[in-house]
């Protein structure tokens, strides 16, 4: 039970944080829960793609880069993107740009939570604490960045395809960079202290950059939300 609690706590905490950030026009809890559940199911296609594909790669830098960006990051972010695009995006309650972030994070946390349960029950407490402060929040930041552009696409029909593509691409780039630095630990030519230090630090740096962009984008979209749903009465004087 303790391992289960450690597995699900980070995802639920981030969901609550994002829900509380949406203060001007909250989304129905039913839609948020269903988005989270669909995020759990979205892990199925990447699981089979990654399980089958990993046998075709070795520990060379180019091979690990291809695995990180073109297999893992692309399959996982595309799977989450499709849920947001074809379930959340058409909803009538998707009625402001911030909703792109809200729904993307809910889907991402469903995905990250079920993934986290698997890793934690396989590797134990140390993995639980590392992923609590690194991997699960990283999935959230990828979701925020992607959701930012999905929100823009919803309300700019002339450029919707461009924004949707950019949202998916940026999420894949951040996710791929994050995984690539970690995957490099499998390269035999890299010394242990390097892989455990500098390469892991590289993953952390990419995560910090994503966090910075995420916070900036949430603030921007909250301002838009405030203007839409709680305008300043003085502007009409």
C-alpha positions as CSV (number, residue, x, y, z in Angstrom):
1,X,0.0,0.0,0.0
2,X,2.9,2.4,0.7
3,X,4.4,1.7,-2.7
4,X,1.0,2.2,-4.3
5,X,0.6,5.5,-2.5
6,X,4.0,6.7,-3.5
7,X,3.2,5.7,-7.1
8,X,-0.1,7.6,-7.5
9,X,0.6,10.6,-5.2
10,X,2.7,12.7,-7.6
11,X,0.3,12.5,-10.5
12,X,-2.7,13.3,-8.3
13,X,-0.9,16.2,-6.7
14,X,-0.1,17.7,-10.1
15,X,-3.7,17.2,-11.2
16,X,-4.9,19.1,-8.2
17,X,-2.4,21.9,-8.7
18,X,-3.5,22.4,-12.3
19,X,-7.2,22.2,-11.3
20,X,-6.6,24.9,-8.8
21,X,-4.8,27.1,-11.3
22,X,-7.9,27.1,-13.5
23,X,-9.7,29.6,-11.2
24,X,-12.0,31.5,-13.6
25,X,-13.8,28.8,-15.5
26,X,-13.2,25.4,-14.0
27,X,-13.7,22.3,-16.1
28,X,-16.3,19.6,-15.1
29,X,-14.7,17.0,-12.7
30,X,-16.4,14.3,-14.8
31,X,-14.5,15.3,-17.9
32,X,-11.2,15.7,-16.0
33,X,-11.5,12.2,-14.5
34,X,-12.4,10.7,-17.8
35,X,-9.4,12.4,-19.4
36,X,-7.2,11.0,-16.7
37,X,-8.6,7.5,-17.3
38,X,-8.0,7.8,-21.1
39,X,-4.5,8.9,-20.3
40,X,-4.0,5.6,-18.4
41,X,-5.3,3.7,-21.5
42,X,-3.0,5.8,-23.8
43,X,0.0,3.9,-22.5
44,X,-1.1,0.7,-24.4
45,X,0.1,1.7,-27.9
46,X,3.6,3.0,-26.8
47,X,4.0,-0.1,-24.6
48,X,3.8,-2.4,-27.5
49,X,5.8,-0.1,-29.9
50,X,8.6,0.3,-27.4
51,X,8.7,-3.4,-26.4
52,X,8.9,-4.5,-30.0
53,X,11.3,-1.7,-31.2
54,X,13.9,-1.9,-28.4
55,X,15.4,-5.0,-29.9
56,X,16.5,-3.1,-33.0
57,X,18.6,-0.7,-31.1
58,X,22.1,-0.9,-29.5
59,X,24.0,1.3,-27.0
60,X,25.7,3.6,-29.6
61,X,24.9,7.3,-29.2
62,X,23.1,7.5,-32.5
63,X,21.0,4.5,-31.8
64,X,20.1,5.7,-28.3
65,X,19.1,9.1,-29.7
66,X,16.9,7.5,-32.3
67,X,15.3,5.4,-29.6
68,X,14.8,8.3,-27.3
69,X,13.3,10.7,-29.9
70,X,11.7,8.6,-32.6
71,X,10.4,5.7,-30.6
72,X,9.9,6.5,-26.9
73,X,9.2,10.3,-27.0
74,X,7.2,10.2,-30.3
75,X,5.0,7.2,-29.4
76,X,4.2,8.4,-25.9
77,X,3.5,12.1,-26.8
78,X,1.6,11.1,-29.9
79,X,-0.6,8.7,-27.9
80,X,-1.4,11.4,-25.4
81,X,-1.8,14.0,-28.1
82,X,-4.5,11.9,-29.9
83,X,-6.5,11.6,-26.7
84,X,-6.5,15.4,-26.2
85,X,-7.1,16.2,-29.8
86,X,-10.0,13.7,-30.4
87,X,-11.7,13.5,-27.0
88,X,-10.9,16.8,-25.1
89,X,-10.6,19.2,-28.0
90,X,-14.2,18.8,-29.4
91,X,-15.8,19.2,-26.0
92,X,-18.1,22.2,-25.5
93,X,-16.4,22.9,-22.2
94,X,-13.1,23.3,-24.0
95,X,-13.9,27.0,-24.2
96,X,-10.7,28.9,-23.4
97,X,-7.0,28.5,-24.3
98,X,-6.1,27.5,-20.7
99,X,-8.2,24.3,-21.2
100,X,-5.6,23.0,-23.6
101,X,-3.1,22.9,-20.7
102,X,-5.7,21.6,-18.2
103,X,-6.8,18.6,-20.3
104,X,-3.3,17.9,-21.6
105,X,-1.9,17.6,-18.1
106,X,-4.8,15.4,-16.9
107,X,-4.1,13.0,-19.8
108,X,-0.4,13.2,-19.2
109,X,-0.8,12.4,-15.5
110,X,-3.0,9.4,-16.2
111,X,-0.2,8.1,-18.5
112,X,2.5,9.0,-16.0
113,X,0.7,7.5,-13.0
114,X,0.2,4.0,-14.6
115,X,3.8,4.1,-15.9
116,X,4.9,5.1,-12.4
117,X,3.1,2.2,-10.7
118,X,4.9,-0.2,-13.0
119,X,8.3,1.2,-12.3
120,X,7.9,1.6,-8.6
121,X,6.5,-1.9,-8.0
122,X,9.4,-3.2,-10.2
123,X,12.3,-1.2,-8.7
124,X,11.1,-0.2,-5.2
125,X,11.3,2.8,-2.9
126,X,14.4,4.5,-4.4
127,X,12.8,4.6,-7.8
128,X,9.6,5.9,-6.2
129,X,11.3,9.0,-4.7
130,X,13.4,9.7,-7.8
131,X,10.4,9.5,-10.1
132,X,8.3,11.6,-7.7
133,X,10.5,14.6,-8.2
134,X,11.7,14.0,-11.7
135,X,9.9,11.8,-14.2
136,X,6.3,12.4,-13.2
137,X,6.6,16.2,-13.1
138,X,8.5,16.0,-16.4
139,X,5.5,14.3,-18.0
140,X,3.4,17.2,-16.6
141,X,5.6,19.8,-18.2
142,X,5.6,18.1,-21.5
143,X,1.8,18.2,-21.2
144,X,1.7,21.9,-20.4
145,X,3.9,22.8,-23.4
146,X,1.8,20.7,-25.7
147,X,-1.5,21.9,-24.2
148,X,-0.4,25.5,-24.6
149,X,-0.3,25.1,-28.4
150,X,-3.4,23.0,-28.5
151,X,-5.3,25.8,-26.6
152,X,-4.0,28.3,-29.2
153,X,-5.1,26.0,-32.1
154,X,-8.6,25.7,-30.7
155,X,-9.2,29.4,-31.0
156,X,-7.3,30.2,-34.1
157,X,-8.8,28.1,-36.8
158,X,-6.7,29.6,-39.6
159,X,-3.5,28.3,-37.9
160,X,-4.9,25.4,-36.0
161,X,-2.9,22.7,-37.9
162,X,0.3,24.7,-37.4
163,X,-0.2,25.0,-33.6
164,X,-1.3,21.4,-33.2
165,X,1.9,20.3,-35.0
166,X,4.1,22.6,-33.0
167,X,2.6,21.4,-29.8
168,X,3.3,17.8,-30.6
169,X,6.7,18.5,-31.9
170,X,7.9,20.6,-28.9
171,X,6.6,17.9,-26.5
172,X,8.5,15.3,-28.4
173,X,11.7,17.3,-28.4
174,X,11.6,18.0,-24.7
175,X,10.6,14.4,-23.9
176,X,13.3,13.0,-26.3
177,X,16.0,15.2,-24.8
178,X,15.1,14.2,-21.3
179,X,15.2,10.5,-22.1
180,X,18.3,10.7,-24.3
181,X,20.5,12.0,-21.5
182,X,19.2,9.2,-19.3
183,X,19.6,6.5,-22.0
184,X,23.2,7.5,-22.5
185,X,24.0,5.7,-19.3
186,X,23.7,2.5,-21.4
187,X,26.7,3.5,-23.6
188,X,29.7,1.5,-22.6
189,X,32.2,4.2,-23.6
190,X,30.9,6.6,-21.1
191,X,32.4,6.4,-17.6
192,X,30.1,5.6,-14.7
193,X,30.7,8.9,-12.9
194,X,29.9,10.8,-16.1
195,X,26.7,8.9,-16.8
196,X,25.6,9.2,-13.1
197,X,26.6,12.8,-12.9
198,X,26.8,15.0,-16.0
199,X,24.4,13.0,-18.1
200,X,21.8,12.8,-15.4
201,X,22.3,16.5,-14.8
202,X,21.6,17.0,-18.5
203,X,18.2,15.4,-18.1
204,X,17.6,17.6,-15.1
205,X,18.5,20.7,-17.0
206,X,16.1,19.8,-19.8
207,X,13.4,19.3,-17.2
208,X,14.1,22.7,-15.5
209,X,13.9,24.4,-18.9
210,X,10.5,22.7,-19.5
211,X,9.4,23.8,-16.0
212,X,10.3,27.4,-16.7
213,X,8.4,27.5,-20.0
214,X,5.5,25.7,-18.4
215,X,5.1,28.3,-15.6
216,X,5.4,31.1,-18.1
217,X,2.7,29.6,-20.3
218,X,0.3,28.9,-17.4
219,X,0.6,32.6,-16.3
220,X,-0.1,33.8,-19.8
221,X,-3.1,31.6,-20.4
222,X,-4.5,32.5,-16.9
223,X,-4.4,36.1,-18.0
224,X,-6.4,35.3,-21.1
225,X,-8.8,33.3,-19.0
226,X,-9.3,36.1,-16.6
227,X,-10.1,38.5,-19.4
228,X,-12.6,36.1,-20.9
229,X,-14.5,35.1,-17.7
230,X,-13.8,37.8,-15.1
231,X,-13.1,41.1,-16.9
232,X,-12.2,44.2,-15.1
233,X,-15.4,46.3,-14.8
234,X,-13.4,49.5,-15.1
235,X,-12.6,48.8,-18.7
236,X,-16.3,49.4,-19.5
237,X,-16.4,52.8,-17.8
